[in-house]
Amino acid sequence: MFEKVMKFIGKLFLVLLLLFIASIIIYFTNADMKLSAQMAKILEPWYDKMERDRRM
């Protein structure tokens, strides 16, 4: 039983470590903002076509 728990904790630690490393890479390369800029180019024409209600 103890071995199964330790194996699970080891896998969980490995997954969390990989997620942490991935988040550091994304942070240093500014990949999140680069993705946001690409999404904005796609979404701006759709947003501009929306009808607006300008009543106060």
MOPAC internal coordinates of N, CA, C and O (Angstrom, degrees):
PM7 1SCF
backbone

  N    0.0000 0     0.00 0     0.00 0    0    0    0
  C    1.4538 1     0.00 0     0.00 0    1    0    0
  C    1.5300 1   110.45 1     0.00 0    2    1    0
  O    1.2310 1   120.76 1   133.49 1    3    2    1
  N    1.3274 1   116.15 1   -46.51 1    3    2    1
  C    1.4586 1   120.91 1  -179.58 1    5    3    2
  C    1.5193 1   111.40 1   -61.52 1    6    5    3
  O    1.2310 1   120.72 1   143.80 1    7    6    5
  N    1.3252 1   116.23 1   -36.20 1    7    6    5
  C    1.4657 1   120.39 1  -179.69 1    9    7    6
  C    1.5237 1   111.13 1   -66.62 1   10    9    7
  O    1.2310 1   120.21 1   142.12 1   11   10    9
  N    1.3261 1   117.20 1   -37.88 1   11   10    9
  C    1.4625 1   120.97 1   178.27 1   13   11   10
  C    1.5263 1   110.88 1   -65.55 1   14   13   11
  O    1.2310 1   121.04 1   138.43 1   15   14   13
  N    1.3257 1   115.62 1   -41.57 1   15   14   13
  C    1.4598 1   120.21 1   179.91 1   17   15   14
  C    1.5260 1   109.64 1   -64.35 1   18   17   15
  O    1.2310 1   120.05 1   135.66 1   19   18   17
  N    1.3235 1   117.51 1   -44.34 1   19   18   17
  C    1.4615 1   121.36 1   179.99 1   21   19   18
  C    1.5350 1   110.92 1   -65.39 1   22   21   19
  O    1.2310 1   120.34 1   142.47 1   23   22   21
  N    1.3221 1   116.96 1   -37.53 1   23   22   21
  C    1.4572 1   120.79 1   177.47 1   25   23   22
  C    1.5237 1   110.36 1   -64.15 1   26   25   23
  O    1.2310 1   120.56 1   137.54 1   27   26   25
  N    1.3326 1   116.54 1   -42.46 1   27   26   25
  C    1.4571 1   121.55 1   177.72 1   29   27   26
  C    1.5258 1   110.79 1   -63.90 1   30   29   27
  O    1.2310 1   120.07 1   134.65 1   31   30   29
  N    1.3173 1   117.47 1   -45.35 1   31   30   29
  C    1.4607 1   121.66 1   179.41 1   33   31   30
  C    1.5236 1   110.39 1   -62.80 1   34   33   31
  O    1.2310 1   120.10 1   141.87 1   35   34   33
  N    1.3211 1   117.41 1   -38.13 1   35   34   33
  C    1.4594 1   121.28 1   177.84 1   37   35   34
  C    1.5182 1   111.71 1   -63.93 1   38   37   35
  O    1.2310 1   120.30 1   135.95 1   39   38   37
  N    1.3318 1   117.04 1   -44.05 1   39   38   37
  C    1.4648 1   120.94 1   178.03 1   41   39   38
  C    1.5210 1   110.84 1   -65.58 1   42   41   39
  O    1.2310 1   120.49 1   138.66 1   43   42   41
  N    1.3193 1   116.68 1   -41.34 1   43   42   41
  C    1.4555 1   121.03 1   178.76 1   45   43   42
  C    1.5264 1   110.57 1   -62.24 1   46   45   43
  O    1.2310 1   120.36 1   136.73 1   47   46   45
  N    1.3234 1   116.91 1   -43.27 1   47   46   45
  C    1.4520 1   121.67 1   178.00 1   49   47   46
  C    1.5268 1   110.91 1   -61.84 1   50   49   47
  O    1.2310 1   120.26 1   138.37 1   51   50   49
  N    1.3162 1   117.10 1   -41.63 1   51   50   49
  C    1.4597 1   121.63 1   179.66 1   53   51   50
  C    1.5290 1   110.92 1   -63.80 1   54   53   51
  O    1.2310 1   120.19 1   136.03 1   55   54   53
  N    1.3038 1   117.24 1   -43.97 1   55   54   53
  C    1.4707 1   121.40 1   178.93 1   57   55   54
  C    1.5267 1   110.27 1   -63.24 1   58   57   55
  O    1.2310 1   120.54 1   134.69 1   59   58   57
  N    1.3323 1   116.57 1   -45.31 1   59   58   57
  C    1.4626 1   119.83 1   179.47 1   61   59   58
  C    1.5234 1   111.22 1   -64.31 1   62   61   59
  O    1.2310 1   119.92 1   142.03 1   63   62   61
  N    1.3062 1   117.76 1   -37.97 1   63   62   61
  C    1.4596 1   121.78 1   177.41 1   65   63   62
  C    1.5284 1   111.07 1   -64.15 1   66   65   63
  O    1.2310 1   120.19 1   136.53 1   67   66   65
  N    1.3213 1   117.24 1   -43.47 1   67   66   65
  C    1.4621 1   120.86 1   178.56 1   69   67   66
  C    1.5281 1   111.50 1   -65.02 1   70   69   67
  O    1.2310 1   120.30 1   140.19 1   71   70   69
  N    1.3221 1   117.04 1   -39.81 1   71   70   69
  C    1.4641 1   120.28 1   176.78 1   73   71   70
  C    1.5246 1   111.28 1   -64.72 1   74   73   71
  O    1.2310 1   120.32 1   141.06 1   75   74   73
  N    1.3199 1   117.00 1   -38.94 1   75   74   73
  C    1.4551 1   120.97 1   178.13 1   77   75   74
  C    1.5234 1   110.66 1   -64.72 1   78   77   75
  O    1.2310 1   120.23 1   135.23 1   79   78   77
  N    1.3177 1   117.17 1   -44.77 1   79   78   77
  C    1.4656 1   121.37 1   179.13 1   81   79   78
  C    1.5319 1   110.15 1   -63.02 1   82   81   79
  O    1.2310 1   120.45 1   138.38 1   83   82   81
  N    1.3206 1   116.75 1   -41.62 1   83   82   81
  C    1.4678 1   120.37 1   178.26 1   85   83   82
  C    1.5257 1   110.69 1   -62.85 1   86   85   83
  O    1.2310 1   120.01 1   139.01 1   87   86   85
  N    1.3252 1   117.58 1   -40.99 1   87   86   85
  C    1.4615 1   120.10 1   179.89 1   89   87   86
  C    1.5259 1   111.47 1   -66.73 1   90   89   87
  O    1.2310 1   119.75 1   144.53 1   91   90   89
  N    1.3367 1   118.09 1   -35.47 1   91   90   89
  C    1.4641 1   121.23 1   176.97 1   93   91   90
  C    1.5265 1   110.09 1   -65.88 1   94   93   91
  O    1.2310 1   120.24 1   137.47 1   95   94   93
  N    1.3271 1   117.14 1   -42.53 1   95   94   93
  C    1.4697 1   121.06 1   178.42 1   97   95   94
  C    1.5229 1   110.53 1   -62.64 1   98   97   95
  O    1.2310 1   120.23 1   136.18 1   99   98   97
  N    1.3201 1   117.17 1   -43.82 1   99   98   97
  C    1.4638 1   121.28 1   178.38 1  101   99   98
  C    1.5220 1   110.46 1   -62.62 1  102  101   99
  O    1.2310 1   120.33 1   140.15 1  103  102  101
  N    1.3326 1   116.97 1   -39.85 1  103  102  101
  C    1.4654 1   121.07 1  -179.65 1  105  103  102
  C    1.5287 1   111.28 1   -66.13 1  106  105  103
  O    1.2310 1   119.78 1   132.63 1  107  106  105
  N    1.3172 1   118.03 1   -47.37 1  107  106  105
  C    1.4635 1   120.81 1  -176.07 1  109  107  106
  C    1.5238 1   113.11 1   -71.53 1  110  109  107
  O    1.2310 1   119.92 1   150.93 1  111  110  109
  N    1.3113 1   117.76 1   -29.07 1  111  110  109
  C    1.4627 1   119.84 1   179.15 1  113  111  110
  C    1.5252 1   112.16 1   -91.56 1  114  113  111
  O    1.2310 1   120.31 1   176.99 1  115  114  113
  N    1.3366 1   117.01 1    -3.01 1  115  114  113
  C    1.4602 1   122.61 1   179.92 1  117  115  114
  C    1.5259 1   110.80 1    58.57 1  118  117  115
  O    1.2310 1   120.42 1  -146.82 1  119  118  117
  N    1.3128 1   116.81 1    33.18 1  119  118  117
  C    1.4630 1   121.84 1  -176.04 1  121  119  118
  C    1.5232 1   112.24 1   -66.67 1  122  121  119
  O    1.2310 1   119.72 1   150.16 1  123  122  121
  N    1.3141 1   118.14 1   -29.84 1  123  122  121
  C    1.4619 1   119.58 1  -179.08 1  125  123  122
  C    1.5259 1   111.39 1   -66.23 1  126  125  123
  O    1.2310 1   120.16 1   139.87 1  127  126  125
  N    1.3289 1   117.31 1   -40.13 1  127  126  125
  C    1.4578 1   119.51 1   179.41 1  129  127  126
  C    1.5241 1   111.53 1   -74.84 1  130  129  127
  O    1.2310 1   120.29 1   149.54 1  131  130  129
  N    1.3204 1   117.04 1   -30.46 1  131  130  129
  C    1.4614 1   119.65 1   176.19 1  133  131  130
  C    1.5281 1   109.78 1   -65.86 1  134  133  131
  O    1.2310 1   120.53 1   139.67 1  135  134  133
  N    1.3237 1   116.59 1   -40.33 1  135  134  133
  C    1.4582 1   120.73 1   176.74 1  137  135  134
  C    1.5248 1   110.56 1   -66.05 1  138  137  135
  O    1.2310 1   120.21 1   139.88 1  139  138  137
  N    1.3311 1   117.21 1   -40.12 1  139  138  137
  C    1.4646 1   120.66 1   178.50 1  141  139  138
  C    1.5237 1   111.30 1   -61.84 1  142  141  139
  O    1.2310 1   120.49 1   139.92 1  143  142  141
  N    1.3213 1   116.68 1   -40.08 1  143  142  141
  C    1.4690 1   120.08 1   179.33 1  145  143  142
  C    1.5239 1   110.89 1   -64.56 1  146  145  143
  O    1.2310 1   120.21 1   140.04 1  147  146  145
  N    1.3204 1   117.21 1   -39.96 1  147  146  145
  C    1.4615 1   120.06 1   178.15 1  149  147  146
  C    1.5211 1   111.16 1   -66.70 1  150  149  147
  O    1.2310 1   120.44 1   140.30 1  151  150  149
  N    1.3326 1   116.76 1   -39.70 1  151  150  149
  C    1.4566 1   119.90 1   178.77 1  153  151  150
  C    1.5232 1   110.93 1   -66.10 1  154  153  151
  O    1.2310 1   120.10 1   143.83 1  155  154  153
  N    1.3402 1   117.41 1   -36.17 1  155  154  153
  C    1.4621 1   120.77 1  -179.80 1  157  155  154
  C    1.5230 1   110.58 1   -63.23 1  158  157  155
  O    1.2310 1   120.17 1   140.83 1  159  158  157
  N    1.3201 1   117.29 1   -39.17 1  159  158  157
  C    1.4641 1   120.35 1   178.57 1  161  159  158
  C    1.5249 1   110.90 1   -60.97 1  162  161  159
  O    1.2310 1   120.41 1   144.09 1  163  162  161
  N    1.3027 1   116.83 1   -35.91 1  163  162  161
  C    1.4662 1   121.47 1  -179.67 1  165  163  162
  C    1.5282 1   111.11 1   -76.50 1  166  165  163
  O    1.2310 1   120.59 1   139.92 1  167  166  165
  N    1.3370 1   116.48 1   -40.08 1  167  166  165
  C    1.4574 1   120.28 1  -173.12 1  169  167  166
  C    1.5297 1   114.36 1   -84.04 1  170  169  167
  O    1.2310 1   119.36 1   157.10 1  171  170  169
  N    1.3265 1   118.82 1   -22.90 1  171  170  169
  C    1.4635 1   120.47 1  -177.57 1  173  171  170
  C    1.5281 1   113.58 1   -59.70 1  174  173  171
  O    1.2310 1   118.69 1   134.44 1  175  174  173
  N    1.3374 1   120.10 1   -45.56 1  175  174  173
  C    1.4810 1   118.08 1   178.22 1  177  175  174
  C    1.5283 1   112.17 1   -61.59 1  178  177  175
  O    1.2310 1   119.91 1   142.79 1  179  178  177
  N    1.2913 1   117.78 1   -37.21 1  179  178  177
  C    1.4636 1   121.02 1   179.04 1  181  179  178
  C    1.5284 1   110.20 1   -66.82 1  182  181  179
  O    1.2310 1   120.74 1   138.03 1  183  182  181
  N    1.3297 1   116.18 1   -41.97 1  183  182  181
  C    1.4608 1   119.93 1   179.88 1  185  183  182
  C    1.5284 1   110.94 1   -67.56 1  186  185  183
  O    1.2310 1   120.09 1   142.06 1  187  186  185
  N    1.3276 1   117.44 1   -37.94 1  187  186  185
  C    1.4574 1   120.80 1  -179.36 1  189  187  186
  C    1.5314 1   111.98 1   -66.38 1  190  189  187
  O    1.2310 1   119.62 1   153.06 1  191  190  189
  N    1.3236 1   118.34 1   -26.94 1  191  190  189
  C    1.4644 1   121.92 1   179.79 1  193  191  190
  C    1.5321 1   112.53 1   -79.66 1  194  193  191
  O    1.2310 1   119.97 1   166.63 1  195  194  193
  N    1.3195 1   117.66 1   -13.37 1  195  194  193
  C    1.4659 1   120.34 1  -177.56 1  197  195  194
  C    1.5262 1   110.60 1   -66.20 1  198  197  195
  O    1.2310 1   121.42 1   -39.48 1  199  198  197
  N    1.3338 1   114.89 1   140.52 1  199  198  197
  C    1.4461 1   119.73 1   176.72 1  201  199  198
  C    1.5236 1   108.51 1   -80.32 1  202  201  199
  O    1.2310 1   121.08 1   -42.35 1  203  202  201
  N    1.3289 1   115.55 1   137.65 1  203  202  201
  C    1.4618 1   119.85 1  -176.32 1  205  203  202
  C    1.5183 1   111.23 1  -112.67 1  206  205  203
  O    1.2310 1   121.86 1   -33.54 1  207  206  205
  N    1.2911 1   114.04 1   146.46 1  207  206  205
  C    1.4619 1   121.46 1   174.97 1  209  207  206
  C    1.5205 1   106.74 1  -104.55 1  210  209  207
  O    1.2310 1   120.37 1   -70.62 1  211  210  209
  N    1.3205 1   116.90 1   109.38 1  211  210  209
  C    1.4627 1   120.69 1  -173.37 1  213  211  210
  C    1.5402 1   112.63 1  -100.05 1  214  213  211
  O    1.2310 1   120.25 1  -164.36 1  215  214  213
  N    1.3030 1   117.13 1    15.64 1  215  214  213
  C    1.4683 1   119.26 1   179.62 1  217  215  214
  C    1.5271 1   109.72 1   -70.38 1  218  217  215
  O    1.2310 1   121.45 1   -32.07 1  219  218  217
  N    1.3324 1   114.83 1   147.93 1  219  218  217
  C    1.4613 1   120.46 1   177.30 1  221  219  218
  C    1.5000 1   110.34 1   -92.36 1  222  221  219
  O    1.2310 1   120.10 1   180.00 1  223  222  221

